[in-house]
């Protein structure tokens, strides 16, 4: 059963696909609750660093590699989009 992406989730999905050059991945088909790493989208720690850099550039949200909440923040498209939405500078 697929879940519908919110506008913020869709924007984040597009950012993930474009910044990581995920060929053959349609941002609209990234499940909001599916894991981004391992079995889900299959991202790795290098992808996380690139993604954090791109999020910082586009949204002004700093994601630090030593943040103990990273596992939760990067758990899924939904959690990442929600984190960025709540931590964006006004």
PDB file of N, CA, C and O in Angstrom:
ATOM      1  N   UNK A   1       0.836  -1.166   0.000  1.00  0.00           N
ATOM      2  CA  UNK A   1       0.000   0.000   0.000  1.00  0.00           C
ATOM      3  C   UNK A   1       0.897   1.250   0.000  1.00  0.00           C
ATOM      4  O   UNK A   1       1.652   1.468   0.948  1.00  0.00           O
ATOM      5  N   UNK A   2       0.818   2.049  -1.032  1.00  0.00           N
ATOM      6  CA  UNK A   2       1.693   3.203  -1.087  1.00  0.00           C
ATOM      7  C   UNK A   2       1.053   4.401  -0.397  1.00  0.00           C
ATOM      8  O   UNK A   2      -0.164   4.589  -0.418  1.00  0.00           O
ATOM      9  N   UNK A   3       1.903   5.188   0.204  1.00  0.00           N
ATOM     10  CA  UNK A   3       1.450   6.368   0.907  1.00  0.00           C
ATOM     11  C   UNK A   3       1.709   7.591   0.039  1.00  0.00           C
ATOM     12  O   UNK A   3       2.643   7.604  -0.763  1.00  0.00           O
ATOM     13  N   UNK A   4       0.895   8.597   0.197  1.00  0.00           N
ATOM     14  CA  UNK A   4       1.031   9.815  -0.583  1.00  0.00           C
ATOM     15  C   UNK A   4       2.059  10.727   0.076  1.00  0.00           C
ATOM     16  O   UNK A   4       2.054  10.906   1.294  1.00  0.00           O
ATOM     17  N   UNK A   5       2.938  11.299  -0.737  1.00  0.00           N
ATOM     18  CA  UNK A   5       3.925  12.240  -0.234  1.00  0.00           C
ATOM     19  C   UNK A   5       3.287  13.611  -0.025  1.00  0.00           C
ATOM     20  O   UNK A   5       2.440  14.040  -0.809  1.00  0.00           O
ATOM     21  N   UNK A   6       3.699  14.279   1.027  1.00  0.00           N
ATOM     22  CA  UNK A   6       3.293  15.675   1.210  1.00  0.00           C
ATOM     23  C   UNK A   6       4.130  16.520   0.249  1.00  0.00           C
ATOM     24  O   UNK A   6       5.059  16.010  -0.378  1.00  0.00           O
ATOM     25  N   UNK A   7       3.813  17.780   0.135  1.00  0.00           N
ATOM     26  CA  UNK A   7       4.593  18.674  -0.733  1.00  0.00           C
ATOM     27  C   UNK A   7       6.050  18.711  -0.273  1.00  0.00           C
ATOM     28  O   UNK A   7       6.966  18.620  -1.091  1.00  0.00           O
ATOM     29  N   UNK A   8       6.262  18.844   1.034  1.00  0.00           N
ATOM     30  CA  UNK A   8       7.622  18.890   1.584  1.00  0.00           C
ATOM     31  C   UNK A   8       8.363  17.577   1.313  1.00  0.00           C
ATOM     32  O   UNK A   8       9.553  17.588   0.997  1.00  0.00           O
ATOM     33  N   UNK A   9       7.660  16.454   1.436  1.00  0.00           N
ATOM     34  CA  UNK A   9       8.279  15.150   1.178  1.00  0.00           C
ATOM     35  C   UNK A   9       8.640  15.006  -0.289  1.00  0.00           C
ATOM     36  O   UNK A   9       9.689  14.453  -0.620  1.00  0.00           O
ATOM     37  N   UNK A  10       7.781  15.497  -1.170  1.00  0.00           N
ATOM     38  CA  UNK A  10       8.075  15.400  -2.598  1.00  0.00           C
ATOM     39  C   UNK A  10       9.291  16.263  -2.953  1.00  0.00           C
ATOM     40  O   UNK A  10      10.151  15.837  -3.724  1.00  0.00           O
ATOM     41  N   UNK A  11       9.360  17.464  -2.395  1.00  0.00           N
ATOM     42  CA  UNK A  11      10.523  18.324  -2.633  1.00  0.00           C
ATOM     43  C   UNK A  11      11.793  17.653  -2.128  1.00  0.00           C
ATOM     44  O   UNK A  11      12.832  17.714  -2.785  1.00  0.00           O
ATOM     45  N   UNK A  12      11.714  17.010  -0.959  1.00  0.00           N
ATOM     46  CA  UNK A  12      12.882  16.326  -0.403  1.00  0.00           C
ATOM     47  C   UNK A  12      13.256  15.123  -1.269  1.00  0.00           C
ATOM     48  O   UNK A  12      14.439  14.857  -1.480  1.00  0.00           O
ATOM     49  N   UNK A  13      12.256  14.396  -1.771  1.00  0.00           N
ATOM     50  CA  UNK A  13      12.523  13.259  -2.652  1.00  0.00           C
ATOM     51  C   UNK A  13      13.245  13.723  -3.913  1.00  0.00           C
ATOM     52  O   UNK A  13      14.182  13.068  -4.370  1.00  0.00           O
ATOM     53  N   UNK A  14      12.813  14.851  -4.475  1.00  0.00           N
ATOM     54  CA  UNK A  14      13.479  15.385  -5.661  1.00  0.00           C
ATOM     55  C   UNK A  14      14.913  15.795  -5.339  1.00  0.00           C
ATOM     56  O   UNK A  14      15.821  15.561  -6.137  1.00  0.00           O
ATOM     57  N   UNK A  15      15.116  16.402  -4.181  1.00  0.00           N
ATOM     58  CA  UNK A  15      16.463  16.789  -3.764  1.00  0.00           C
ATOM     59  C   UNK A  15      17.355  15.558  -3.621  1.00  0.00           C
ATOM     60  O   UNK A  15      18.509  15.575  -4.049  1.00  0.00           O
ATOM     61  N   UNK A  16      16.830  14.499  -3.025  1.00  0.00           N
ATOM     62  CA  UNK A  16      17.598  13.257  -2.850  1.00  0.00           C
ATOM     63  C   UNK A  16      17.998  12.689  -4.207  1.00  0.00           C
ATOM     64  O   UNK A  16      19.165  12.364  -4.426  1.00  0.00           O
ATOM     65  N   UNK A  17      17.041  12.569  -5.113  1.00  0.00           N
ATOM     66  CA  UNK A  17      17.311  11.967  -6.422  1.00  0.00           C
ATOM     67  C   UNK A  17      18.297  12.805  -7.229  1.00  0.00           C
ATOM     68  O   UNK A  17      19.220  12.258  -7.833  1.00  0.00           O
ATOM     69  N   UNK A  18      18.112  14.135  -7.248  1.00  0.00           N
ATOM     70  CA  UNK A  18      19.000  14.972  -8.056  1.00  0.00           C
ATOM     71  C   UNK A  18      20.379  15.117  -7.437  1.00  0.00           C
ATOM     72  O   UNK A  18      21.382  15.021  -8.144  1.00  0.00           O
ATOM     73  N   UNK A  19      20.452  15.347  -6.129  1.00  0.00           N
ATOM     74  CA  UNK A  19      21.767  15.571  -5.517  1.00  0.00           C
ATOM     75  C   UNK A  19      22.607  14.300  -5.465  1.00  0.00           C
ATOM     76  O   UNK A  19      23.836  14.375  -5.456  1.00  0.00           O
ATOM     77  N   UNK A  20      21.965  13.138  -5.430  1.00  0.00           N
ATOM     78  CA  UNK A  20      22.711  11.876  -5.377  1.00  0.00           C
ATOM     79  C   UNK A  20      22.760  11.167  -6.731  1.00  0.00           C
ATOM     80  O   UNK A  20      23.269  10.051  -6.837  1.00  0.00           O
ATOM     81  N   UNK A  21      22.223  11.828  -7.770  1.00  0.00           N
ATOM     82  CA  UNK A  21      22.219  11.248  -9.122  1.00  0.00           C
ATOM     83  C   UNK A  21      21.676   9.821  -9.144  1.00  0.00           C
ATOM     84  O   UNK A  21      22.304   8.916  -9.693  1.00  0.00           O
ATOM     85  N   UNK A  22      20.514   9.633  -8.546  1.00  0.00           N
ATOM     86  CA  UNK A  22      19.914   8.300  -8.495  1.00  0.00           C
ATOM     87  C   UNK A  22      19.162   8.038  -9.804  1.00  0.00           C
ATOM     88  O   UNK A  22      17.965   8.303  -9.913  1.00  0.00           O
ATOM     89  N   UNK A  23      19.877   7.522 -10.772  1.00  0.00           N
ATOM     90  CA  UNK A  23      19.274   7.269 -12.075  1.00  0.00           C
ATOM     91  C   UNK A  23      18.231   6.167 -11.971  1.00  0.00           C
ATOM     92  O   UNK A  23      18.430   5.161 -11.290  1.00  0.00           O
ATOM     93  N   UNK A  24      17.129   6.375 -12.652  1.00  0.00           N
ATOM     94  CA  UNK A  24      16.075   5.380 -12.668  1.00  0.00           C
ATOM     95  C   UNK A  24      15.164   5.417 -11.449  1.00  0.00           C
ATOM     96  O   UNK A  24      14.267   4.583 -11.320  1.00  0.00           O
ATOM     97  N   UNK A  25      15.387   6.381 -10.550  1.00  0.00           N
ATOM     98  CA  UNK A  25      14.524   6.503  -9.375  1.00  0.00           C
ATOM     99  C   UNK A  25      13.597   7.694  -9.588  1.00  0.00           C
ATOM    100  O   UNK A  25      14.051   8.824  -9.772  1.00  0.00           O
ATOM    101  N   UNK A  26      12.299   7.428  -9.562  1.00  0.00           N
ATOM    102  CA  UNK A  26      11.306   8.490  -9.702  1.00  0.00           C
ATOM    103  C   UNK A  26      10.996   9.012  -8.306  1.00  0.00           C
ATOM    104  O   UNK A  26      10.529   8.256  -7.454  1.00  0.00           O
ATOM    105  N   UNK A  27      11.255  10.315  -8.056  1.00  0.00           N
ATOM    106  CA  UNK A  27      11.005  10.863  -6.717  1.00  0.00           C
ATOM    107  C   UNK A  27       9.588  10.608  -6.225  1.00  0.00           C
ATOM    108  O   UNK A  27       9.369  10.424  -5.028  1.00  0.00           O
ATOM    109  N   UNK A  28       8.633  10.597  -7.135  1.00  0.00           N
ATOM    110  CA  UNK A  28       7.228  10.408  -6.746  1.00  0.00           C
ATOM    111  C   UNK A  28       6.963   9.013  -6.187  1.00  0.00           C
ATOM    112  O   UNK A  28       5.966   8.800  -5.497  1.00  0.00           O
ATOM    113  N   UNK A  29       7.850   8.065  -6.482  1.00  0.00           N
ATOM    114  CA  UNK A  29       7.629   6.691  -6.025  1.00  0.00           C
ATOM    115  C   UNK A  29       8.443   6.318  -4.795  1.00  0.00           C
ATOM    116  O   UNK A  29       8.454   5.154  -4.394  1.00  0.00           O
ATOM    117  N   UNK A  30       9.124   7.286  -4.191  1.00  0.00           N
ATOM    118  CA  UNK A  30       9.833   7.004  -2.946  1.00  0.00           C
ATOM    119  C   UNK A  30       8.794   7.001  -1.828  1.00  0.00           C
ATOM    120  O   UNK A  30       8.137   8.009  -1.572  1.00  0.00           O
ATOM    121  N   UNK A  31       8.657   5.862  -1.173  1.00  0.00           N
ATOM    122  CA  UNK A  31       7.675   5.723  -0.086  1.00  0.00           C
ATOM    123  C   UNK A  31       8.090   6.608   1.082  1.00  0.00           C
ATOM    124  O   UNK A  31       9.235   6.537   1.527  1.00  0.00           O
ATOM    125  N   UNK A  32       7.180   7.443   1.587  1.00  0.00           N
ATOM    126  CA  UNK A  32       7.513   8.351   2.685  1.00  0.00           C
ATOM    127  C   UNK A  32       8.045   7.656   3.935  1.00  0.00           C
ATOM    128  O   UNK A  32       8.892   8.208   4.637  1.00  0.00           O
ATOM    129  N   UNK A  33       7.558   6.453   4.216  1.00  0.00           N
ATOM    130  CA  UNK A  33       7.962   5.757   5.440  1.00  0.00           C
ATOM    131  C   UNK A  33       9.041   4.698   5.212  1.00  0.00           C
ATOM    132  O   UNK A  33       9.522   4.092   6.169  1.00  0.00           O
ATOM    133  N   UNK A  34       9.424   4.469   3.959  1.00  0.00           N
ATOM    134  CA  UNK A  34      10.440   3.441   3.672  1.00  0.00           C
ATOM    135  C   UNK A  34      11.812   3.920   4.139  1.00  0.00           C
ATOM    136  O   UNK A  34      12.094   5.118   4.109  1.00  0.00           O
ATOM    137  N   UNK A  35      12.666   2.993   4.570  1.00  0.00           N
ATOM    138  CA  UNK A  35      14.005   3.394   5.007  1.00  0.00           C
ATOM    139  C   UNK A  35      14.803   3.995   3.841  1.00  0.00           C
ATOM    140  O   UNK A  35      14.703   3.528   2.706  1.00  0.00           O
ATOM    141  N   UNK A  36      15.587   5.024   4.129  1.00  0.00           N
ATOM    142  CA  UNK A  36      16.445   5.609   3.095  1.00  0.00           C
ATOM    143  C   UNK A  36      17.731   4.800   2.936  1.00  0.00           C
ATOM    144  O   UNK A  36      18.334   4.772   1.862  1.00  0.00           O
ATOM    145  N   UNK A  37      18.142   4.139   4.025  1.00  0.00           N
ATOM    146  CA  UNK A  37      19.402   3.386   4.006  1.00  0.00           C
ATOM    147  C   UNK A  37      19.129   1.891   4.034  1.00  0.00           C
ATOM    148  O   UNK A  37      18.041   1.453   4.407  1.00  0.00           O
ATOM    149  N   UNK A  38      20.122   1.119   3.638  1.00  0.00           N
ATOM    150  CA  UNK A  38      19.985  -0.339   3.672  1.00  0.00           C
ATOM    151  C   UNK A  38      18.945  -0.826   2.683  1.00  0.00           C
ATOM    152  O   UNK A  38      19.045  -0.561   1.485  1.00  0.00           O
ATOM    153  N   UNK A  39      17.945  -1.541   3.185  1.00  0.00           N
ATOM    154  CA  UNK A  39      16.972  -2.210   2.322  1.00  0.00           C
ATOM    155  C   UNK A  39      16.054  -1.270   1.570  1.00  0.00           C
ATOM    156  O   UNK A  39      15.512  -1.644   0.529  1.00  0.00           O
ATOM    157  N   UNK A  40      15.865  -0.048   2.074  1.00  0.00           N
ATOM    158  CA  UNK A  40      14.961   0.887   1.411  1.00  0.00           C
ATOM    159  C   UNK A  40      15.548   1.422   0.120  1.00  0.00           C
ATOM    160  O   UNK A  40      15.619   0.715  -0.885  1.00  0.00           O
ATOM    161  N   UNK A  41      15.968   2.679   0.158  1.00  0.00           N
ATOM    162  CA  UNK A  41      16.533   3.327  -1.020  1.00  0.00           C
ATOM    163  C   UNK A  41      17.972   2.898  -1.248  1.00  0.00           C
ATOM    164  O   UNK A  41      18.525   3.114  -2.327  1.00  0.00           O
ATOM    165  N   UNK A  42      18.583   2.290  -0.235  1.00  0.00           N
ATOM    166  CA  UNK A  42      19.938   1.760  -0.374  1.00  0.00           C
ATOM    167  C   UNK A  42      21.035   2.803  -0.282  1.00  0.00           C
ATOM    168  O   UNK A  42      22.119   2.605  -0.831  1.00  0.00           O
ATOM    169  N   UNK A  43      20.780   3.904   0.397  1.00  0.00           N
ATOM    170  CA  UNK A  43      21.806   4.930   0.543  1.00  0.00           C
ATOM    171  C   UNK A  43      22.859   4.481   1.551  1.00  0.00           C
ATOM    172  O   UNK A  43      22.627   3.575   2.352  1.00  0.00           O
ATOM    173  N   UNK A  44      24.035   5.139   1.495  1.00  0.00           N
ATOM    174  CA  UNK A  44      25.096   4.820   2.452  1.00  0.00           C
ATOM    175  C   UNK A  44      25.569   6.099   3.144  1.00  0.00           C
ATOM    176  O   UNK A  44      24.989   7.166   2.943  1.00  0.00           O
ATOM    177  N   UNK A  45      26.606   5.994   3.948  1.00  0.00           N
ATOM    178  CA  UNK A  45      27.053   7.139   4.748  1.00  0.00           C
ATOM    179  C   UNK A  45      27.579   8.281   3.879  1.00  0.00           C
ATOM    180  O   UNK A  45      27.432   9.447   4.246  1.00  0.00           O
ATOM    181  N   UNK A  46      28.182   7.972   2.750  1.00  0.00           N
ATOM    182  CA  UNK A  46      28.654   9.019   1.833  1.00  0.00           C
ATOM    183  C   UNK A  46      27.446   9.779   1.285  1.00  0.00           C
ATOM    184  O   UNK A  46      27.473  11.005   1.178  1.00  0.00           O
ATOM    185  N   UNK A  47      26.390   9.044   0.941  1.00  0.00           N
ATOM    186  CA  UNK A  47      25.163   9.688   0.469  1.00  0.00           C
ATOM    187  C   UNK A  47      24.606  10.625   1.537  1.00  0.00           C
ATOM    188  O   UNK A  47      24.129  11.716   1.221  1.00  0.00           O
ATOM    189  N   UNK A  48      24.664  10.205   2.793  1.00  0.00           N
ATOM    190  CA  UNK A  48      24.157  11.025   3.887  1.00  0.00           C
ATOM    191  C   UNK A  48      24.925  12.337   3.978  1.00  0.00           C
ATOM    192  O   UNK A  48      24.334  13.393   4.201  1.00  0.00           O
ATOM    193  N   UNK A  49      26.246  12.268   3.806  1.00  0.00           N
ATOM    194  CA  UNK A  49      27.066  13.482   3.850  1.00  0.00           C
ATOM    195  C   UNK A  49      26.707  14.421   2.704  1.00  0.00           C
ATOM    196  O   UNK A  49      26.545  15.623   2.912  1.00  0.00           O
ATOM    197  N   UNK A  50      26.583  13.874   1.489  1.00  0.00           N
ATOM    198  CA  UNK A  50      26.220  14.692   0.333  1.00  0.00           C
ATOM    199  C   UNK A  50      24.843  15.313   0.515  1.00  0.00           C
ATOM    200  O   UNK A  50      24.626  16.478   0.184  1.00  0.00           O
ATOM    201  N   UNK A  51      23.924  14.528   1.041  1.00  0.00           N
ATOM    202  CA  UNK A  51      22.558  14.997   1.269  1.00  0.00           C
ATOM    203  C   UNK A  51      22.544  16.112   2.321  1.00  0.00           C
ATOM    204  O   UNK A  51      21.852  17.116   2.151  1.00  0.00           O
ATOM    205  N   UNK A  52      23.295  15.940   3.394  1.00  0.00           N
ATOM    206  CA  UNK A  52      23.367  16.957   4.447  1.00  0.00           C
ATOM    207  C   UNK A  52      23.914  18.270   3.882  1.00  0.00           C
ATOM    208  O   UNK A  52      23.433  19.348   4.230  1.00  0.00           O
ATOM    209  N   UNK A  53      24.918  18.174   3.010  1.00  0.00           N
ATOM    210  CA  UNK A  53      25.504  19.356   2.387  1.00  0.00           C
ATOM    211  C   UNK A  53      24.475  20.074   1.511  1.00  0.00           C
ATOM    212  O   UNK A  53      24.344  21.297   1.566  1.00  0.00           O
ATOM    213  N   UNK A  54      23.761  19.312   0.716  1.00  0.00           N
ATOM    214  CA  UNK A  54      22.751  19.890  -0.176  1.00  0.00           C
ATOM    215  C   UNK A  54      21.597  20.515   0.611  1.00  0.00           C
ATOM    216  O   UNK A  54      21.098  21.576   0.237  1.00  0.00           O
ATOM    217  N   UNK A  55      21.175  19.872   1.687  1.00  0.00           N
ATOM    218  CA  UNK A  55      20.104  20.414   2.532  1.00  0.00           C
ATOM    219  C   UNK A  55      20.563  21.722   3.165  1.00  0.00           C
ATOM    220  O   UNK A  55      19.793  22.676   3.272  1.00  0.00           O
ATOM    221  N   UNK A  56      21.820  21.757   3.582  1.00  0.00           N
ATOM    222  CA  UNK A  56      22.376  22.973   4.163  1.00  0.00           C
ATOM    223  C   UNK A  56      22.380  24.112   3.143  1.00  0.00           C
ATOM    224  O   UNK A  56      22.007  25.241   3.461  1.00  0.00           O
ATOM    225  N   UNK A  57      22.807  23.805   1.911  1.00  0.00           N
ATOM    226  CA  UNK A  57      22.853  24.825   0.859  1.00  0.00           C
ATOM    227  C   UNK A  57      21.465  25.335   0.485  1.00  0.00           C
ATOM    228  O   UNK A  57      21.256  26.540   0.341  1.00  0.00           O
ATOM    229  N   UNK A  58      20.532  24.424   0.331  1.00  0.00           N
ATOM    230  CA  UNK A  58      19.194  24.809  -0.146  1.00  0.00           C
ATOM    231  C   UNK A  58      18.262  25.326   0.928  1.00  0.00           C
ATOM    232  O   UNK A  58      17.439  26.204   0.671  1.00  0.00           O
ATOM    233  N   UNK A  59      18.386  24.784   2.137  1.00  0.00           N
ATOM    234  CA  UNK A  59      17.406  25.098   3.176  1.00  0.00           C
ATOM    235  C   UNK A  59      18.007  25.784   4.405  1.00  0.00           C
ATOM    236  O   UNK A  59      17.267  26.215   5.289  1.00  0.00           O
ATOM    237  N   UNK A  60      19.337  25.890   4.473  1.00  0.00           N
ATOM    238  CA  UNK A  60      19.954  26.532   5.628  1.00  0.00           C
ATOM    239  C   UNK A  60      19.868  25.720   6.902  1.00  0.00           C
ATOM    240  O   UNK A  60      20.014  26.264   7.996  1.00  0.00           O
ATOM    241  N   UNK A  61      19.632  24.424   6.774  1.00  0.00           N
ATOM    242  CA  UNK A  61      19.526  23.543   7.941  1.00  0.00           C
ATOM    243  C   UNK A  61      20.832  22.761   8.070  1.00  0.00           C
ATOM    244  O   UNK A  61      21.232  22.040   7.156  1.00  0.00           O
ATOM    245  N   UNK A  62      21.486  22.917   9.213  1.00  0.00           N
ATOM    246  CA  UNK A  62      22.750  22.225   9.437  1.00  0.00           C
ATOM    247  C   UNK A  62      22.494  20.820  10.001  1.00  0.00           C
ATOM    248  O   UNK A  62      21.850  20.665  11.038  1.00  0.00           O
ATOM    249  N   UNK A  63      23.005  19.814   9.307  1.00  0.00           N
ATOM    250  CA  UNK A  63      22.935  18.435   9.788  1.00  0.00           C
ATOM    251  C   UNK A  63      24.366  18.009  10.090  1.00  0.00           C
ATOM    252  O   UNK A  63      25.190  17.900   9.181  1.00  0.00           O
ATOM    253  N   UNK A  64      24.660  17.771  11.351  1.00  0.00           N
ATOM    254  CA  UNK A  64      26.025  17.434  11.728  1.00  0.00           C
ATOM    255  C   UNK A  64      26.216  15.922  11.786  1.00  0.00           C
ATOM    256  O   UNK A  64      25.330  15.185  12.217  1.00  0.00           O
ATOM    257  N   UNK A  65      27.379  15.478  11.348  1.00  0.00           N
ATOM    258  CA  UNK A  65      27.649  14.035  11.308  1.00  0.00           C
ATOM    259  C   UNK A  65      27.693  13.413  12.698  1.00  0.00           C
ATOM    260  O   UNK A  65      27.484  12.208  12.842  1.00  0.00           O
ATOM    261  N   UNK A  66      27.961  14.219  13.721  1.00  0.00           N
ATOM    262  CA  UNK A  66      28.046  13.681  15.082  1.00  0.00           C
ATOM    263  C   UNK A  66      26.743  13.817  15.863  1.00  0.00           C
ATOM    264  O   UNK A  66      26.717  13.586  17.072  1.00  0.00           O
ATOM    265  N   UNK A  67      25.657  14.192  15.176  1.00  0.00           N
ATOM    266  CA  UNK A  67      24.365  14.330  15.851  1.00  0.00           C
ATOM    267  C   UNK A  67      23.821  12.944  16.179  1.00  0.00           C
ATOM    268  O   UNK A  67      23.670  12.099  15.297  1.00  0.00           O
ATOM    269  N   UNK A  68      23.530  12.721  17.457  1.00  0.00           N
ATOM    270  CA  UNK A  68      23.053  11.392  17.866  1.00  0.00           C
ATOM    271  C   UNK A  68      21.650  11.077  17.340  1.00  0.00           C
ATOM    272  O   UNK A  68      21.211   9.929  17.393  1.00  0.00           O
ATOM    273  N   UNK A  69      20.949  12.093  16.833  1.00  0.00           N
ATOM    274  CA  UNK A  69      19.609  11.871  16.285  1.00  0.00           C
ATOM    275  C   UNK A  69      19.609  11.542  14.790  1.00  0.00           C
ATOM    276  O   UNK A  69      18.544  11.346  14.204  1.00  0.00           O
ATOM    277  N   UNK A  70      20.781  11.480  14.172  1.00  0.00           N
ATOM    278  CA  UNK A  70      20.842  11.252  12.719  1.00  0.00           C
ATOM    279  C   UNK A  70      20.112   9.997  12.268  1.00  0.00           C
ATOM    280  O   UNK A  70      19.468   9.995  11.218  1.00  0.00           O
ATOM    281  N   UNK A  71      20.207   8.941  13.045  1.00  0.00           N
ATOM    282  CA  UNK A  71      19.531   7.691  12.658  1.00  0.00           C
ATOM    283  C   UNK A  71      18.028   7.927  12.513  1.00  0.00           C
ATOM    284  O   UNK A  71      17.396   7.405  11.595  1.00  0.00           O
ATOM    285  N   UNK A  72      17.463   8.715  13.427  1.00  0.00           N
ATOM    286  CA  UNK A  72      16.032   9.039  13.349  1.00  0.00           C
ATOM    287  C   UNK A  72      15.764  10.051  12.236  1.00  0.00           C
ATOM    288  O   UNK A  72      14.808   9.903  11.475  1.00  0.00           O
ATOM    289  N   UNK A  73      16.607  11.076  12.142  1.00  0.00           N
ATOM    290  CA  UNK A  73      16.402  12.125  11.135  1.00  0.00           C
ATOM    291  C   UNK A  73      16.407  11.526   9.735  1.00  0.00           C
ATOM    292  O   UNK A  73      15.537  11.835   8.920  1.00  0.00           O
ATOM    293  N   UNK A  74      17.381  10.672   9.456  1.00  0.00           N
ATOM    294  CA  UNK A  74      17.542  10.077   8.129  1.00  0.00           C
ATOM    295  C   UNK A  74      16.815   8.736   7.973  1.00  0.00           C
ATOM    296  O   UNK A  74      17.058   8.010   7.009  1.00  0.00           O
ATOM    297  N   UNK A  75      15.933   8.409   8.906  1.00  0.00           N
ATOM    298  CA  UNK A  75      15.266   7.101   8.868  1.00  0.00           C
ATOM    299  C   UNK A  75      14.425   6.924   7.608  1.00  0.00           C
ATOM    300  O   UNK A  75      14.418   5.849   7.008  1.00  0.00           O
ATOM    301  N   UNK A  76      13.714   7.982   7.208  1.00  0.00           N
ATOM    302  CA  UNK A  76      12.820   7.869   6.057  1.00  0.00           C
ATOM    303  C   UNK A  76      12.673   9.241   5.413  1.00  0.00           C
ATOM    304  O   UNK A  76      13.096  10.254   5.971  1.00  0.00           O
ATOM    305  N   UNK A  77      12.084   9.254   4.263  1.00  0.00           N
ATOM    306  CA  UNK A  77      11.787  10.505   3.576  1.00  0.00           C
ATOM    307  C   UNK A  77      10.929  11.403   4.469  1.00  0.00           C
ATOM    308  O   UNK A  77      11.171  12.606   4.568  1.00  0.00           O
ATOM    309  N   UNK A  78       9.936  10.815   5.111  1.00  0.00           N
ATOM    310  CA  UNK A  78       9.022  11.570   5.968  1.00  0.00           C
ATOM    311  C   UNK A  78       9.766  12.213   7.137  1.00  0.00           C
ATOM    312  O   UNK A  78       9.554  13.391   7.426  1.00  0.00           O
ATOM    313  N   UNK A  79      10.625  11.466   7.805  1.00  0.00           N
ATOM    314  CA  UNK A  79      11.332  12.014   8.967  1.00  0.00           C
ATOM    315  C   UNK A  79      12.328  13.095   8.551  1.00  0.00           C
ATOM    316  O   UNK A  79      12.484  14.092   9.256  1.00  0.00           O
ATOM    317  N   UNK A  80      12.993  12.912   7.432  1.00  0.00           N
ATOM    318  CA  UNK A  80      13.952  13.901   6.956  1.00  0.00           C
ATOM    319  C   UNK A  80      13.244  15.194   6.548  1.00  0.00           C
ATOM    320  O   UNK A  80      13.682  16.285   6.912  1.00  0.00           O
ATOM    321  N   UNK A  81      12.157  15.072   5.796  1.00  0.00           N
ATOM    322  CA  UNK A  81      11.397  16.252   5.371  1.00  0.00           C
ATOM    323  C   UNK A  81      10.841  16.999   6.587  1.00  0.00           C
ATOM    324  O   UNK A  81      10.876  18.229   6.629  1.00  0.00           O
ATOM    325  N   UNK A  82      10.330  16.262   7.569  1.00  0.00           N
ATOM    326  CA  UNK A  82       9.773  16.884   8.769  1.00  0.00           C
ATOM    327  C   UNK A  82      10.858  17.625   9.543  1.00  0.00           C
ATOM    328  O   UNK A  82      10.631  18.733  10.030  1.00  0.00           O
ATOM    329  N   UNK A  83      12.031  17.018   9.654  1.00  0.00           N
ATOM    330  CA  UNK A  83      13.138  17.651  10.371  1.00  0.00           C
ATOM    331  C   UNK A  83      13.531  18.964   9.693  1.00  0.00           C
ATOM    332  O   UNK A  83      13.692  19.988  10.356  1.00  0.00           O
ATOM    333  N   UNK A  84      13.681  18.927   8.386  1.00  0.00           N
ATOM    334  CA  UNK A  84      14.077  20.125   7.643  1.00  0.00           C
ATOM    335  C   UNK A  84      13.012  21.209   7.777  1.00  0.00           C
ATOM    336  O   UNK A  84      13.339  22.381   7.968  1.00  0.00           O
ATOM    337  N   UNK A  85      11.742  20.826   7.680  1.00  0.00           N
ATOM    338  CA  UNK A  85      10.659  21.804   7.817  1.00  0.00           C
ATOM    339  C   UNK A  85      10.688  22.500   9.180  1.00  0.00           C
ATOM    340  O   UNK A  85      10.485  23.711   9.259  1.00  0.00           O
ATOM    341  N   UNK A  86      10.936  21.751  10.242  1.00  0.00           N
ATOM    342  CA  UNK A  86      10.887  22.333  11.574  1.00  0.00           C
ATOM    343  C   UNK A  86      12.170  23.078  11.955  1.00  0.00           C
ATOM    344  O   UNK A  86      12.165  23.851  12.913  1.00  0.00           O
ATOM    345  N   UNK A  87      13.260  22.861  11.227  1.00  0.00           N
ATOM    346  CA  UNK A  87      14.533  23.494  11.582  1.00  0.00           C
ATOM    347  C   UNK A  87      14.994  24.552  10.579  1.00  0.00           C
ATOM    348  O   UNK A  87      16.094  25.090  10.707  1.00  0.00           O
ATOM    349  N   UNK A  88      14.161  24.853   9.586  1.00  0.00           N
ATOM    350  CA  UNK A  88      14.526  25.890   8.623  1.00  0.00           C
ATOM    351  C   UNK A  88      14.565  27.254   9.290  1.00  0.00           C
ATOM    352  O   UNK A  88      13.736  27.559  10.148  1.00  0.00           O
ATOM    353  N   UNK A  89      15.548  28.088   8.885  1.00  0.00           N
ATOM    354  CA  UNK A  89      15.524  29.467   9.394  1.00  0.00           C
ATOM    355  C   UNK A  89      14.283  30.182   8.881  1.00  0.00           C
ATOM    356  O   UNK A  89      13.835  29.924   7.764  1.00  0.00           O
ATOM    357  N   UNK A  90      13.735  31.062   9.676  1.00  0.00           N
ATOM    358  CA  UNK A  90      12.498  31.777   9.287  1.00  0.00           C
ATOM    359  C   UNK A  90      12.759  32.732   8.121  1.00  0.00           C
ATOM    360  O   UNK A  90      11.841  33.413   7.663  1.00  0.00           O
TER     361      UNK A  90
END
